Amino acid sequence: FVYAFRHHGLDRAEPLRSQSNVLDEAWLKAKVLVLNEKGESCLYSHEDIFYPATLISLARPENAIFLGFQDRQAYFAIAQNAVSHAAIEVLNIRKSVGVWPEWMSAVFAQAKALLHWQGQSKFCGRCGSLTSLKTAGYSASCASCGLVVYPQTHPATIMCVSDGEKILLGRQATWPEKRWSLLAGFIEPGESPEQTVVREVWEESGVKVGHVRYVASQPWPMPMGLMLGFEAYAPEQPIAISDELQ
């Protein structure tokens, strides 16, 4: 089974992120994924989901994030406010999985997480001064106090809890009718993913689980997560619904 966003995507070419001259040259023939403030992909053509870089600017913008290469083709991501045209369509990341090739959805996941981080890193967390983007969008530096920050991924667990015949599902009250999900939750500091599975299942359902087994992981850019999937055994027992779920 192929999980969404797990395609290896582009060659991210990390050593090039500090080579401005190489990136400036790559920009002139680059393709750009444009995302709006909701993290949706903005489409400007029915033939290509990417936008020609030189129609945005002949000079590489500071806020353009270098995503990587595929077959010598460079790809960048940028916020919609850098593009003067109005998009003809927008597509959210969940829907992209069903209509785009796997590698493109993986690139979308990369771009969405990085652009979200970029929007959250405009000010220094230590002194409050404005920051400037460095290393092609993968770090932000404060000129006042020298603090350098990098994008972070937030790990979470999602678990299939079963007694061998039934599985445990929950739903939030705000979800569309009939939508259900496995239980899930973020890993807290000083906690292993296995500990998170036990704690979250207990907190959300009052169910005590036994054996926990790791299954697989996937990027989860809603907005900057890494989802770690587990199976967990629990004998059938009463359920105590938390305030979070139905």
N, C-alpha and C positions, 0 to 999 in steps of 0.2 A: 504494500500500500504506500502511495506517495503522499506525504503530508505537504500541505501548502507552504510555499516560501522556502522549501528546503533545497531547491535547485542551487547548484554552486554559483550561479549567476555570472558576474563578470570577473575578470582578473582585476582585483582592486589596486594592484600596482602601488602598494603603500610607499615604497622608496621614492616615488615621483611626487609625493604630496608637498615636498619642500622645494621642488625644482620648478620655480616660477616660469623660467624660460621655456621648459618643455611643455608645461601646462598651457601657457599662452599660445604656443604653436598648435597644440592639440585642440584648443578651443575653436580655432578657425574652421575646422571641419567636424566639430563635435555635434552630437545629437543630445538634446536636453529634455529631461522629463520635468514638466512644469506642474507644481502642486499648489492648490489654493490653501486658504487658512484652515480649512477643514481637513486637510490632508488628502484631498481628492485629486486625481489626475485630471489635468485640463487638456482636452483634445482640441487641436486646431485643424485637423485634417482627417478625412475618412480613410486615408491610405497609410498613415504613419502616426503612431502614438507619441513619437518624439518630435521636438521642435528644433529647427536649425539654429545653431548657436549664434551665427552672425546676424540673424534677424532680431536678436535681442540686443547685441552690442558687438562691435568689432573688437573691443578690448574685453578680456575676461573679467567679469564683475567679482568683487571681493566675496560676495555671498553665494557665488556659484560653487556647489559641492561637487568635487571630482568623484565620480562613482567607479570608474575603471575602464578597461578596454575589453572589446571582443573582436577578434580578427582585425586588430589594428584600428578599429573604430572606437573613438573616445566617447564616453557618456558622462554627462553632468546632470545635476538637479538644481532647480532654482525655484524660488517662491513666485507666485503668479504676478505679484505687483511689479516684477521686473519686465513683464511682457505687456506691450501696448494694445495688442489685439484682444478681442473678447473670444473666449473659448466657445466652440460650437457644441461641446458636450463635456460633462464631467463624469468620472467613474470612481466609485469608492473601492478600496482595496479588497474587500470581501468579494465583490462582483468580478474583479479582475481575474481571480483564480479560475472562474468559469469560462472566461472569454479570451484570455491572453495565453500565449505560450508560457511554460513554467519559468523560463529564465527571465522573462519580462516581469512576471509577478514578483520574482525574487528581487529584481532591481527596484521595483516599486516599494517593496518592504524596506529595503536599504535606504531609499530616498526619503520615505515618509518618516522613519525614525530619526534620521539625521536632520531633516528640516524642522521637525518638532523640537529637537534639542537646540538647534540654532535659534529658534524663536524664544526659548526659555533661558538663553545664555547671553542676553544683551547687556546685562549688568553684572558686575563683580559681586560674588556672594560674600566676599570678605570686607570690601570697603565701599561698595555701591557705585563705583565709577563705571563708565561705559567700557565695554570690552571690544576688541577687534578680532575678527576671525583669522586664523592661521592654518597652515598645513592643509590648504584646499578645502577648508570647512570641517576639519576633524579636531580642531582645538580652538579655544578662545583665550586671549591674553589680555590682562589688565595692565594698562600703561602706568597706572598710579602706584599699585602695590606689587606688581609683578606676578600675581597669581595666574597660573595657567590651568584651565579646566578642559576636560575631555568628555565626549559622549559616554553615557553609562547605560547599561542594559539592566532592566529590572526583572529578575527571575521569579517565575510563578510556577505553581504546580497545578495540574489538572488530573483528576483521578477517577478511574472506573472502579467503583466500590461494588463488590458482588459477593453473594453467598454461593455462587456456582450456578444459580438458576435465574436470579433477579439482579438488576443493577439499581443503584441509588441515583436518582435524578432530582434536580431542583430547578426552580425558575424564579426570576425577580418579578414583582408585581407589575412593573412597567413594561415588560416584554409583550410582544404580540401573543394573542391567544394560541395555545397549543405548542409554543416553543419551550422546550426543556433542554437542560444541559447537565453534563457531569459537573460535580462540584469542583471548585477551583479556588486558589488563593495565593497571595504573594508570600514569598519567603521572608521571614523577619531576620534581623541581624542576629548572628550567633546561632543560627538554626540550619540544620541540614534539610534538603528537600524531603527526605523520608519523614523527618520530624514534622515538617509542614503538613504533609498529607494527614498524619494522625491528628494533629491539632485542628486543622481546618475542618475536617470531617466531623470531629467532635463538636466544635464551636457552631457549625452551621446546621447539624442534624441530630446531635446527641448520640451518634452511632460510634461505637468503639471498634476500630479496625485492628486486624492482626497483621499478617504478613503483607509487606509492601514491596513491589517489584517495579523497577524502572523499565519503561518501554521505549520511548523515543522523545526527541525534542523538536521544536520548530521555532523560528523567529515569530514573534507576535507583536507586530508594530502598531498596537492600539493603546498607547502610542509608541512605547519603547521596551516592550517585554520580550522575554524568552520563556516559552512555555515548555515545561518539563512534564511529560506524560507518565503516569504510573498506573499500575493495577494494584488493588488492595482487596484483601479478603476480610469479610465481616459476616458473622452468622446473623441470620434474620433476628431483628430486635426492634423494640419500639423506637419511633422517630420523634425527636423533640425539635420542632421547627424554630429556627432563629428568627430574629427580626429582619434579617437580610433576605430571606427566601420565603417562597410558598411551597 
